[in-house]
Amino acid sequence: MKPALQKSPISENHAFEVKYLTAPHFDPNWHFHSEYQLFLVMKGTGTRFIGDHVSPFKKGDLAFTGPNLPHLWQSDHEYFNDDKELVTEGIVIYFAENFLGDDFLFKNEMYKINQLFIKAQRGMEIFGDTADRVTSFILNLVKVEDFDRILTLLNLLNLLANSTEYNLLASEGYSNSLKETETGRMNHVHAYVLKNFREKISLDEVAAIANMSPTSFSRYFKIHANKTFSEFLTEIRIGYSCKLLIGKKIDVSKVCYDSGFNTLSNFNRQFKAYTHYNPLEYRKKYTEASFR
């Protein structure tokens, strides 16, 4: 397993790093690092974890994360089955807070950028026209060189700093309490849940995966995830049901059972609690938005 706290992904002779990623699946390890990160999904689907936030991702997903905020783009299970036709692609930008100098952020002209960096500490999901424009900047960053790269990144950050088309992801009270040696345990838990969430998962079996007693695991998970294990499992199932509702023409009862819920009434109740819509309303809302 790769180290959880990675060394700097930025080479010494660059102010920041831009990488085009292509692989059968995205890095499956829950991790954090000291750099800001802007990540654009070009191909692939799965579940995105940022701090204590969980949601599905697909092509076009664009997120901005701050330093030491744990994150993971976990590709769907089928991407691990050696299917040559299934690949993931993405573009990631890494930069340090002081990439333009130690005092640059404290100048008056940088006030909005400074506020943007504060928001990024909770993770930001970018959407709408802003996402389209930022995507254009990111695609251009892959091509340009030298000082044009700096100008393009600054224009990109200025666009984000002046936009209201974003959602903050991790909860306001979230703080990273994980140590480098502990993320391996959380990786095992995430991997097990994402592989088996369609089935019944007991607290005893997942505690055994973490090599802990059920009581100790419940306490440990609550501290590090800022939610109970049951809430986490429900979020995974709801996220998967959202993908089924918008991606396939199947009835709600099948979505319910295919997502790991035992009863339709419980599914409807939990779905509305997490999305503020019932499943049919959610499908209709997505369909209407797609044809605007």
N, C-alpha and C positions, 0 to 999 in steps of 0.2 A: 504494500500500500504506500502511496506517495506521502511524504511528510505533510502534516496538516498546515503547519505554518511555513509556507514556502519562502525561499529566498527571493530577493527582488527579481521580478521578471524584466527589469529594465537594464539594458546593457550600459556600461559606464560611459560610453561615448555618445549617448543619446539623451535628449531631454525627456523623452517619453517613448513608449513602444506601441506599435500597431501590428497586430498579428491576424492573419487570415487562417482560421482553423478549419480543417476538414478531416474527419475521422468517422469510423463506424458509429461512434457515440461520443457525447461530451464527457469530460472528466467526471467520473462518478464519485469523487471524493468531496466530502463536506470540508471546507477549508476557509482560511482567511489570510490576508496579507496587508502590508502597510500602505499599499498604493490605492488611489482611486481607480475605479474600473468602470468603463462603459462597454456594454456587451450587446451586440446585435445578432439575433438568430437569423441566419439566412435559409437554413433548412433544418427540419427536425421538429419533433414534438416530445413533450414530457412534462415533468413537474419541476417548478422553480421554487427553491427555498432561499429566502433572504431574511436573516435574523429569525424572528418567530413568524414570518409570513410564508404561506404556502399557496401556490396557484399554478394552474397549467400554463405551459408556454407553447408557442407555435411559431412558424415563420413570421418575421416582422417584430417579434418581441424585443423590446428595447428597455434596458434597465441600467441605472447609474448607481453605483455603490461606493460608499466611503471606506476609509481605512479600518481594517480589523473587524469588518462586519461579516460574519460567517455567511457563506452562500454556496449554492449548488444548483446546477442545471442538470437534473437527473433525466436522461433520455428514457423514453418508454421501453418496456421490457423487450419488445420485438427488435430493438436496435442492437441487442446483445446476442442475437440468434444467428450471426454470420450470414445474414441476408445481404448479398453484394449490391442489391438495388436500393437498400436503405442506408443512407449516409447522413451525417450531420455537417453543417457548415455554419460558421459564425465569424464575426470580426470583433476582436477585443482590443481596447485601448487601455493602457496602464500609464498612470503618471503620478508623481509624488506631489504633495501639496506645495512644496517649495520649488517646483520645477522651473519657475521663473525667478527664483531668488528668495531668500529667507524673509525679507520685509515687503515683498511686492504686494501680497494680499492685504496689507494694512494701509495701503494708499487709498485715498478717497475714490479714485476711479474704479477701484476693485470691489466696492461695497457689495454690489449685487452678486458678483462671483463668489465672494466670501459667504454670502447668505446661501447661495446654491450649494456650496461645500458643506455647510451646516445641515441642510436638508438631506444631502447624500449620505449622511451618517445613519439615516434610517432606511436608506435605499429608496430609489425613485423609479416608478414605472412611467415611461413617456408614451403619450398617445396622440392621436389626431394629426393635424397639419404639422405640428412640431415634430412628431416622430418621422413624418415623411421628409421634412427638411433636414433633420439631423441625420437620417439615413443617407441622404445625398452627400452631406459633409463627410460621413464615415467612408462611403465608397470612394470619395475623392482623396481621402487621406491615404488610402492604399496605393494611390498612383503618384501623388506629389512627393517632392523631395526637398531637403534642406530647409531654408527659411519659410518656404510656402507651407510646409507641414505645421510649423508653429502658428502661422497666421490662420490656417484652416482650423486648427484646434481651438484657438482663441475665439474665432467667429462661432464655432460650434458651442462653446461654453457660454458665450454671450447670448446666443439664442436660447439656450436652456435657462439661463439666469433671468430672462425677461418673459418666459412663458408661464402660463397657468395650466397647461395641458399635461398634468402629471398627477400621480397618486403616490403618497408616501406609504411605504410598505411595512417595515417593522413597527411594532407599537411604540408609542412615545416613551414608555418605561423600559424598553428593551435595552439590555447592555450585554456585551459578550463576556460571559463568565467562563468560557471554555479555555482550557490550557492546551498547548500543543499535544500533550500526551493523552488528552481525553477525547479528541475528535475521532480517533479510530473507533472507539466504542460507539459513538453516535453514527458513524458511517455504517457499522454493522447493523444497527437498529434501523436506519433509513433503508438500507438495501433489503433487509428482511421484510419490512412493511410494504415497500413498493413492489416486491415480488409476490406477496401473499395477501394484500389487502382485500382481494375479492372473496377470500375465505374468512372463516371465523379466526380471530387472533386473540388469544388469552393473555392476560397480564403475566401469568406464570411463564409462558413460553418466550415472550419477548424479554422478560427479566433474565431468563437463562441465557439468551443470546448475549446480553450485556454482562453476564457472569455476576449477577447481583440477586439479592432476594427481592421479591415483589415489592415489599415496603420500601426498601432502599432505592430500588429503581424508580418507583413513583416519585419519591422525593428528588432524586437526581434529575429526572427528566423535567420535572416542574421547574427546577432552578435554572436549568440550562436552555430549555425551550420556551420558557415563559407561558406554558400551557400544560394541561395534563396529557398523558399519553392517549387517553380516550378522545380528547378534543383534536389532537394531532391526527389520529386515525380517521376520525370523521372528516377532517379537512381534506385528507388524501382522497377519500371516497367521493366527497362532494366535487372535488376538482375533476376527478375522472368522469363522474356523471355529467358534468358540464360539457366535457369533450364529446361524450356520446350524444347528448341532446343536440348539439350544433353540428356534429359531423356525420351522423347517421340517421336515417329515417326509421327509427324503431320506437315502439310505444314506451310510455313512461314506466310501466310495470317491469319491462325487460331491462330498462336502464337501471331501475332500482336494484334488481337482483344481480345484474352484471357488475354493479359497483360495490357489492359486498353488504348491502342492507338486507335485513331479514324480513321486514314488513314494509308495505307501501305507505302506511300511515306514518311510520317513523321516518321513512325517507322524505316524504313531503314536508314533515315538520322540520327536520334538520336542514333540508335544502332551503326552505324559506328563511330559517334563522341565519344561515350563512350568506345567502345571496339577496334576501329581501324580496324574492319572487318565488312563486310556485314553479315547478318544472315547465309547464306549458307556457306560462307567462315569460319565462326565461328564454325558451326556444323562439317564441314570437318576437321578443325584443331583439334577439340576435339577428333573426331573419330580416326584420325591418331595417336594422342598422346596416346590414350587408347590402341592401338594395337602394340605399340613399345616394 
